[in-house]
Amino acid sequence: MTRLETCGSNIPCLVFLRAAAAFSPYERKGKRNERLKRGSMLIGVPKEIKDHEYRVALTPGSVGTLVRAGHKILVQSGAGEGSGFPDDEYRSSGAILFPEAADIWEGAGMVMKVKEPQPSEYIYLRNDLILFTYLHLAAEPDLTRVLLDSGTAAIGYETVQLDNGTLPLLMPMSEVAGRMSAQIVAHYLEKENGGRGKLLGGVPGVRPADVVILGGGIVGSNAAKIALGMGAHVTIIDTSSDRLRYLDEVLHGNLTTLGSNVQNIADSVNRADGLVGSVLIPGAKTPKLVSREMVAAMKPGSVIVDVAIDQGGCVETARPTKHSDPVYIVDEVIHYCVTNMPGAVPRTSTYALNNATLPYALKIAGSGLMDALKADISLVRGVNTLGGRLASRPVAEAHGLEYIPLFRR
Ligand SMILES: NC(=O)c1ccc[n+]([C@@H]2O[C@H](COP(=O)([O-])OP(=O)(O)OC[C@H]3O[C@@H](n4cnc5c(N)ncnc54)[C@H](O)[C@@H]3O)[C@@H](O)[C@H]2O)c1
């Protein structure tokens, strides 16, 4: 059975308990404590500032639900604009609007975001703040250090994990990014967009494009669904035979499944018109399964979409790109490596994200972080940093830092 550390001799345990107590809404000092009843929290939603990021952490509907549960929600003016939610909708739902990001960060006990804090937001991190957002710290050594130094309790959406291994807060964005990746391959295969001029589905009498998907999880299966629907020949490569068996059962069309090994990867990449990188080892840096030599052997004008770039990428030649400048070329192969792909379809993504995050926000805000962690082990797995301690083993391994667990089995 898993239990939270409570033994007095254990240093991490003491740090954890002290830090968690600091998050009780009743013990906070100053304006964050004003007018708050027991079981209520001040939740802040700043406007996202990452390049071309139009999602927002809470929809007006989610704000309404949290307000009805007794919480106060601070929203930065314009935070929802990119997703099609004007300020007035937030006001009608009971949010309090402020013009400046500082008002939100400094006024709230818990800040909910979509993307990891950007360098200009680092000044707002502090030891009585709960930060609930995507973090991807294995690929972010500087942010990891800032979170540790500030003592922030940072819960990464992407590492909240159920007992069956699924990642409920990563899943909706993986569904969006997976479906987008097939569209992106189709787009960049067009001659005008720099590609080899191949139609994904071919036509009668002409071969369709070959789409190779490395990692058949949520991103991979959604990429496959759309690519197969468009008529491509799809190869999915995964280490899990059970997963491949399942995908073979549920997907229909021109599909091949292959076990993951160097030979299968090299042969498939060599044939591919489009390659989707969608491997994940939860919390850890992605293994570089596609070498520089494999990329060099690909056909000119073929397309790589390394969706896993937010965890470092599974292609050796991949480096992060932005929506404003999404592609670059290496060895005549187009590379698309945008780290926040769902930001391009913010309306769909914001609703999908809220469906998943709202129940957790209600738990944390309703019970306080400490009790929410005691009650839900999946949330404990989501804690990356707390009170200056690094509570995620994969992140610690990625940066050569000390891992201090919050709980003992
Ligand atoms: N760029 C973006 O905007 C964006 C958006 C959403 C998700 N992502 C990222 O996409 C990646 C995939 O996410 P997911 O939700 O599909 O994860 P997932 O856990 O559902 O799937 C990962 C799959 O990779 C497989 N795998 C692990 N090691 C492998 C190997 N050596 N060879 C082949 N397959 C292997 C696993 O068996 C699993 O099926 C993650 O890094 C995630 O953060 C990026």
The ligand as a Tripos MOL2 file, in Angstrom:
@<TRIPOS>MOLECULE
LIG
   44    48     1     0     0
SMALL
NO_CHARGES

@<TRIPOS>ATOM
      1 N1          4.5730   18.5350  -28.9750 N.am      1 LIG1
      2 C1          3.3940   18.6100  -28.3810 C.2       1 LIG1
      3 O1          2.6890   19.6030  -28.4870 O.2       1 LIG1
      4 C2          2.8680   17.4260  -27.6180 C.ar      1 LIG1
      5 C3          1.5100   17.3190  -27.2850 C.ar      1 LIG1
      6 C4          1.0700   16.1880  -26.6010 C.ar      1 LIG1
      7 C5          1.9800   15.1790  -26.2580 C.ar      1 LIG1
      8 N2          3.2890   15.3440  -26.5830 N.ar      1 LIG1
      9 C6          4.3000   14.3200  -26.2800 C.3       1 LIG1
     10 O2          4.1330   13.1910  -27.1150 O.3       1 LIG1
     11 C7          4.7990   12.0910  -26.5090 C.3       1 LIG1
     12 C8          3.9060   10.8520  -26.5380 C.3       1 LIG1
     13 O3          2.8100   11.0530  -25.6400 O.3       1 LIG1
     14 P1          1.6860    9.9270  -25.4560 P.3       1 LIG1
     15 O4          0.6160   10.5520  -24.6410 O.co2     1 LIG1
     16 O5          1.3360    9.3090  -26.7430 O.co2     1 LIG1
     17 O6          2.4450    8.8680  -24.5560 O.3       1 LIG1
     18 P2          1.9840    7.3440  -24.3200 P.3       1 LIG1
     19 O7          2.5950    6.9220  -23.0290 O.co2     1 LIG1
     20 O8          0.5320    7.1820  -24.5090 O.co2     1 LIG1
     21 O9          2.7010    6.5810  -25.5140 O.3       1 LIG1
     22 C9          4.0830    6.3850  -25.5840 C.3       1 LIG1
     23 C10         4.3170    5.0940  -26.3100 C.3       1 LIG1
     24 O10         5.7260    4.9960  -26.5370 O.3       1 LIG1
     25 C11         6.0190    3.6000  -26.4660 C.3       1 LIG1
     26 N3          7.4600    3.4200  -26.3270 N.ar      1 LIG1
     27 C12         8.2470    3.5790  -25.2280 C.ar      1 LIG1
     28 N4          9.5180    3.2810  -25.5340 N.ar      1 LIG1
     29 C13         9.5350    2.9420  -26.8540 C.ar      1 LIG1
     30 C14        10.5590    2.5450  -27.7630 C.ar      1 LIG1
     31 N5         11.8380    2.4060  -27.3620 N.pl3     1 LIG1
     32 N6         10.2110    2.2640  -29.0360 N.ar      1 LIG1
     33 C15         8.9290    2.3900  -29.4600 C.ar      1 LIG1
     34 N7          7.9180    2.7580  -28.6500 N.ar      1 LIG1
     35 C16         8.2210    3.0310  -27.3680 C.ar      1 LIG1
     36 C17         5.2230    3.1310  -25.2610 C.3       1 LIG1
     37 O11         5.0850    1.7130  -25.2450 O.3       1 LIG1
     38 C18         3.9030    3.8490  -25.5080 C.3       1 LIG1
     39 O12         2.9910    3.0610  -26.2500 O.3       1 LIG1
     40 C19         5.1570   12.5840  -25.1000 C.3       1 LIG1
     41 O13         6.4950   13.0020  -25.0720 O.3       1 LIG1
     42 C20         4.2550   13.7630  -24.8900 C.3       1 LIG1
     43 O14         4.7510   14.6830  -23.9330 O.3       1 LIG1
     44 C21         3.7510   16.4410  -27.2410 C.ar      1 LIG1
@<TRIPOS>BOND
     1     1     2 1
     2     2     3 2
     3     2     4 1
     4     4     5 ar
     5     4    44 ar
     6     5     6 ar
     7     6     7 ar
     8     7     8 ar
     9     8     9 1
    10     8    44 ar
    11     9    10 1
    12     9    42 1
    13    10    11 1
    14    11    12 1
    15    11    40 1
    16    12    13 1
    17    13    14 1
    18    14    15 2
    19    14    16 1
    20    14    17 1
    21    17    18 1
    22    18    19 2
    23    18    20 1
    24    18    21 1
    25    21    22 1
    26    22    23 1
    27    23    24 1
    28    23    38 1
    29    24    25 1
    30    25    26 1
    31    25    36 1
    32    26    27 ar
    33    26    35 ar
    34    27    28 ar
    35    28    29 ar
    36    29    30 ar
    37    29    35 ar
    38    30    31 1
    39    30    32 ar
    40    32    33 ar
    41    33    34 ar
    42    34    35 ar
    43    36    37 1
    44    36    38 1
    45    38    39 1
    46    40    41 1
    47    40    42 1
    48    42    43 1
@<TRIPOS>SUBSTRUCTURE
     1 LIG1         1 GROUP 0 **** ****
